[in-house]
Amino acid sequence: MRIVLNGEPRDAADNLLLSELLVSLQLDSSRVAVEVNEKIVPRARHATHSLKEGDRLEVVTFVGGG
């Protein structure tokens, strides 16, 4: 299936879970915020949220520092 990740079209496996996508991107789910189709997906739902054809995702990584 095709999704759009941070504005870039991308192929993804059918029924891919959001948590699986984050692992494939080598992102720590505790350090990102994810929006799917303009709605925030709470971290507690990453492991159960199944992506669908045409979903538009925005993934933002938190960076610490001072």
C-alpha positions as CSV (number, residue, x, y, z in Angstrom):
1,M,0.0,0.0,0.0
2,R,1.0,3.7,-0.3
3,I,1.2,6.1,2.6
4,V,2.6,9.6,2.8
5,L,5.2,10.0,5.6
6,N,6.3,13.6,6.4
7,G,5.2,14.7,2.9
8,E,7.0,11.9,1.0
9,P,5.1,9.0,-0.7
10,R,6.2,5.6,0.7
11,D,5.4,2.0,0.1
12,A,4.3,0.0,3.2
13,A,3.1,-3.5,3.9
14,D,-0.7,-4.0,4.1
15,N,-2.1,-3.7,7.7
16,L,1.2,-2.3,9.0
17,L,1.0,-1.2,12.6
18,L,2.2,2.2,13.5
19,S,4.6,0.7,16.0
20,E,6.1,-1.5,13.3
21,L,6.6,1.5,11.1
22,L,8.4,3.3,13.9
23,V,10.7,0.3,14.5
24,S,11.5,0.1,10.8
25,L,12.4,3.8,10.8
26,Q,14.6,3.1,13.9
27,L,12.6,5.6,16.0
28,D,12.0,5.3,19.7
29,S,8.2,5.6,20.2
30,S,8.8,7.3,23.5
31,R,10.6,10.2,21.7
32,V,8.2,10.9,18.9
33,A,4.7,12.4,18.3
34,V,2.7,10.9,15.5
35,E,-0.2,12.4,13.6
36,V,-2.2,10.3,11.1
37,N,-4.6,12.1,8.8
38,E,-4.3,15.3,11.0
39,K,-5.1,13.5,14.3
40,I,-2.6,12.7,17.0
41,V,-2.3,9.0,17.7
42,P,-1.6,8.5,21.5
43,R,1.6,6.5,22.2
44,A,-0.6,3.9,24.0
45,R,-2.3,3.2,20.7
46,H,0.8,2.9,18.5
47,A,0.9,-0.9,18.8
48,T,-2.8,-1.3,17.8
49,H,-3.2,1.4,15.2
50,S,-3.2,-0.2,11.7
51,L,-2.2,2.0,8.8
52,K,-4.4,2.1,5.7
53,E,-3.9,2.9,2.0
54,G,-3.5,6.7,1.6
55,D,-2.9,7.5,5.2
56,R,-0.9,10.8,5.7
57,L,1.5,10.7,8.6
58,E,3.6,13.3,10.3
59,V,6.3,12.1,12.7
60,V,8.0,14.6,14.9
61,T,11.1,13.6,17.0
62,F,11.7,15.2,20.4
63,V,15.2,16.5,20.9
64,G,16.5,17.4,24.3
65,G,19.1,19.9,25.1
66,G,19.8,23.1,26.9
